Amino acid sequence: MAPLAAYVGALRNEVGIERRIPNFDPWDGGTTAELLFLLEAPGKKAVLSGFISRNNPDETAKNFFELNCAAGIPRKRTVSWNIVPWYIGTASRIRAAVRSDLEAGLPALARLLVLLPNLKAVVLVGRKAECAASLVSQLRPEVRLFRSPHPSPLFVNNATGNRERILTVLREAAAFISDGGCAL
């Protein structure tokens, strides 16, 4: 976890204190992760907790936690991050990332990919994260990309079958990183 903490510290120094960047979750796999979950941007609860974590006290994190458990993805084989690593909202609420936010986050993502030598797959979580697909493919062509809808309550609770759509992608990613016979 130390290289990821140093990475976050360097990012904070570069972009300034007003851009709040949460840490990686120490319960995840850190630099040994084989699966990167790439989301859009940290929410307010992530900023308050200080971590990009599926244990944050919000419905999106709860959905993500439950879906990962249902898919059988071992937490220690994963790491979660955002294409925009800093909070892009006000004191009361986050706003959607715009193209300039996404483009500003890509250089930081490129640096992160270097810190994950065991990476086998990236799950692009939500449409905004999908704009990182070409960068990941260019820098890490051996890494398999998966595209998943975002686990926000607005999506998950919007229509029957939405939760299953996410779960299907997560199960595919779990199967991909599985080392034939290694228990998930």
C-alpha positions in Angstrom: 0.0 0.0 0.0 3.0 2.4 0.6 3.6 3.1 -3.2 -0.1 3.9 -3.6 -0.1 6.2 -0.6 3.0 8.0 -2.0 1.2 8.3 -5.4 -1.8 10.0 -3.7 0.5 12.3 -1.8 2.3 13.3 -4.9 -1.0 13.9 -6.7 -2.2 16.1 -3.8 1.0 18.1 -4.0 0.6 18.6 -7.7 -3.0 19.6 -7.9 -3.3 21.5 -4.6 -5.1 21.0 -1.3 -8.4 22.4 -2.7 -8.7 19.3 -4.9 -9.5 16.6 -2.3 -8.2 13.2 -3.2 -9.1 10.2 -1.0 -6.7 7.4 -0.3 -6.8 3.9 -1.6 -8.7 1.4 0.6 -6.2 -0.5 2.8 -8.5 -3.5 2.8 -8.1 -3.9 -0.9 -5.1 -5.4 -2.6 -2.9 -2.4 -3.1 -0.1 -2.8 -5.7 -0.6 -6.6 -5.8 -4.1 -6.1 -7.3 -5.0 -8.0 -10.4 -8.3 -6.2 -11.0 -8.7 -2.4 -11.1 -12.2 -1.0 -10.7 -12.2 2.4 -12.4 -15.1 4.7 -11.5 -15.9 8.3 -12.3 -15.0 10.5 -9.4 -14.9 10.2 -5.6 -18.2 11.1 -3.9 -18.7 13.2 -0.8 -18.6 10.2 1.5 -15.3 9.1 0.1 -13.9 12.6 0.8 -15.3 12.5 4.4 -14.0 8.9 5.1 -10.7 9.7 3.3 -10.9 6.5 1.3 -12.2 5.2 -2.1 -13.9 2.3 -0.4 -16.8 -0.1 -0.8 -17.3 0.4 2.9 -18.2 4.0 2.7 -21.6 4.9 4.2 -23.5 5.5 0.9 -25.8 3.5 -1.3 -23.4 3.3 -4.2 -20.7 1.8 -2.0 -23.2 -0.6 -0.5 -24.3 -1.8 -3.9 -20.7 -2.2 -5.0 -19.8 -4.1 -1.9 -22.8 -6.5 -2.2 -22.2 -7.0 -6.0 -18.6 -7.9 -5.4 -19.5 -10.4 -2.8 -22.2 -11.9 -5.0 -19.6 -12.2 -7.8 -17.1 -13.9 -5.6 -14.4 -11.4 -6.2 -11.7 -11.5 -3.4 -11.1 -8.0 -2.2 -7.4 -8.5 -1.8 -7.2 -9.1 -5.6 -8.7 -5.7 -6.4 -8.1 -2.0 -6.1 -10.6 0.8 -6.7 -9.9 4.2 -8.1 -11.5 7.0 -10.2 -10.7 8.4 -13.6 -11.0 11.8 -11.9 -9.1 11.2 -8.7 -10.3 14.4 -6.9 -13.7 15.5 -5.7 -15.6 17.6 -8.2 -18.5 18.9 -6.3 -19.6 21.5 -3.8 -19.9 21.1 0.0 -23.4 19.7 -0.6 -23.1 17.5 -3.6 -20.9 16.1 -6.4 -21.4 17.1 -10.0 -21.1 14.9 -13.1 -17.6 14.9 -14.6 -17.2 16.8 -17.9 -14.8 16.1 -20.6 -12.2 18.5 -19.2 -12.3 16.7 -15.8 -11.8 13.3 -17.5 -8.9 14.5 -19.6 -7.3 16.1 -16.6 -7.4 12.8 -14.7 -5.9 10.6 -17.5 -2.2 11.5 -16.8 -2.7 10.4 -13.2 -4.3 7.1 -14.3 -1.3 6.5 -16.6 1.0 6.8 -13.6 -1.2 4.5 -11.5 -1.1 1.8 -14.1 2.7 1.6 -13.7 2.2 0.9 -10.0 0.1 -2.2 -10.6 2.4 -4.8 -12.1 0.1 -7.8 -11.5 -2.9 -6.1 -13.2 -4.8 -8.5 -15.4 -8.1 -6.7 -15.9 -9.8 -3.3 -15.5 -13.5 -2.9 -15.0 -14.6 0.4 -16.4 -17.5 1.3 -14.1 -19.9 3.7 -15.7 -19.8 5.5 -19.0 -17.5 8.2 -17.8 -14.8 5.7 -16.9 -15.0 4.2 -20.4 -13.1 7.2 -21.8 -10.0 5.6 -20.2 -10.3 2.5 -22.4 -7.9 3.6 -25.1 -5.3 4.8 -22.6 -5.4 1.5 -20.7 -5.2 -0.5 -23.9 -2.3 1.6 -25.2 -0.3 1.5 -22.0 -1.2 -2.0 -20.8 -2.3 -4.0 -23.9 -2.1 -7.3 -22.0 -4.9 -6.1 -19.6 -8.5 -7.1 -20.4 -11.1 -4.5 -20.3 -14.7 -5.0 -19.0 -17.4 -2.4 -19.1 -20.0 -2.3 -16.3 -22.9 0.0 -15.6 -22.4 2.2 -12.5 -23.8 0.7 -9.2 -25.5 3.9 -8.2 -29.0 3.5 -6.7 -30.3 5.6 -9.6 -29.2 2.8 -12.0 -29.6 -0.3 -9.9 -33.1 0.6 -8.7 -34.3 2.0 -12.0 -35.3 -1.2 -13.8 -35.6 -4.9 -13.1 -32.4 -6.6 -14.3 -30.0 -3.6 -13.8 -28.4 -5.2 -10.8 -28.0 -8.5 -12.7 -26.3 -6.6 -15.6 -23.6 -5.4 -13.3 -23.3 -8.8 -11.6 -22.8 -10.5 -14.9 -19.9 -8.2 -15.8 -18.3 -8.7 -12.3 -18.7 -12.5 -12.6 -17.0 -12.4 -16.0 -14.1 -10.4 -14.5 -13.9 -12.8 -11.6 -13.6 -15.7 -13.9 -11.0 -14.0 -16.0 -8.6 -13.3 -13.0 -9.2 -16.7 -11.5 -6.1 -18.9 -11.7 -7.7 -22.2 -12.8 -8.5 -23.9 -9.5 -7.7 -21.0 -7.3 -10.7 -20.4 -5.1 -12.4 -17.1 -5.4 
